[in-house]
Structure formats: C-alpha cells, structure tokens
Amino acid sequence: MAVIHRTTMIPSKEELLAAWLPSRPWFRGGTPGLVRAGGYRLDDRAGAVGIEFMLVTDVSGPEPTTYQVPLAYRDAPLDGAQDALVGTSEHGVLGLRQVYDGVHDPVLVERLYALARRAAEPQAQRESNTPDPTVTADPAGAALPEAAFGTPPLAVTEGPGYSEVRVPDGGPVLRVHRMLRPADAPEASDAGAVLGRITAGWTLPGGAAVRGTLATVLRP
C-alpha cells in the first residue's frame, strides 16, 4: 500500500510542472499558474517506483484548464527515457528522485492498465495505506485482454489533449487524457472503439466538485 512521507521536495512538484508543462504539445497557455485539483496513486508491486497521477489547474489565463500528469518517481535514471524526464527533486526522506512523465514509464503504464482491467486498487493521493474508491474503472474493463504494457519499448504519441501508449504486438491502446473536462466523453469517432474507461473527480478553482474521464482503453 502507498506510503506518504510528510516531508519536503525541493523543487516542489508544482515548481517542476510549471517549468515542464509549457514544453508539452497539449498544453495551452504561457507561464502556468498551477493549483492542485486532485489525483490519486497506484502501488508498484515491487515497491521501487512511486506512481502518482496529479491533477492541476492552470489559473493563469481567462479560462482555467485542468491537466492530468502521471508522474513516476525513481531513485535512478530510467534507461532510454531522458526525453521524458520532468526534472529531479530532493526528497526529504528518500533523497534525490528522478521524476518522469509517467506515460513513458513501463511500471506506471502497466499499473494503469491493470487499474483499467480492475486488477489494481487506486490509493489516496495524500494518505498512507488508504484506498481511494472514488477512482473507478468501467465494469467492462474486467474483460479487457492481457497486454504487455509493462514491457519496453513503449510507443507514445501525443494527440490534441491526450497521450496514447501502444504496445508492439498491436494490442489495446491506452489513452491518457491530459486536458480534462467534467463528464468527459470520447469523441464520436472513438465511441465504438472504447473498451474501458477510468474516471475520477477533481475540484474546480471555485470549489465545485466534478468528475470526468482520466483514461480510456481503445481498440487498436
């Protein structure tokens, strides 16, 4: 179960994201002003990689936009993933952490697909050893096929507001939604291709609680 350390990270996660987000093709805006909106964690079964899904809202523009950033925390560089490095941060308990955009980390992606298959339990973002029942997988996800999402290399493509992870054998496509909107639904062209869906809630700047789609599994 996820263990949350009550300590500092220097630079903070928000500082890392504020510097990194403008380089993403799905980010719209200039210099971001970020506030936390929600998120959750997953457990690495080997206990080596920290897995967090951060939801942050950019309030710098006239229209606040909420983004999802999966983060993988490692104590050593991930081979072949230098371009996916968000940054490094000194953790008050664990020492120097390599922080990666999680769609490029095979451990995070495998666990996210396990969640979509209802084979992993989401954990609270800020409480140790506490499941988060508000993060849900579509019941149909239990019938999703096995797929080697945990085996590199991962083929990641960026779309308008999402990232997609494909496996070499032509299995399901895991779409991670980057720009979130309440009651998010697939585009009409994707409707027949959806095999499973992960949904969760977040908080808008005014305090309203909303829910939407964080990830979908699509036919190849």
Buried (B, 14 or more C-beta within 10 A) or exposed (E): EBEBEEEEBEBEBBBBBBBBBEEBEBBBBEEBBBBBBBBBBBBBEEEEBBBBBBBBBBBBEEEBBBBBBBBBBBEEEBEEBEEBBBBEBEBEEBEEBBBBBBBBBBBBBBBBBBBBBBBBBBBBBEEEEBBBEBBBBBEBBEEBEEBEBBEBEBEBEEEEBBBBBBBEEEBBBBBBBBBBEBEBEBEEEEEEBBBBBBBBBBBBEEEEEBBBBBBBBBEE
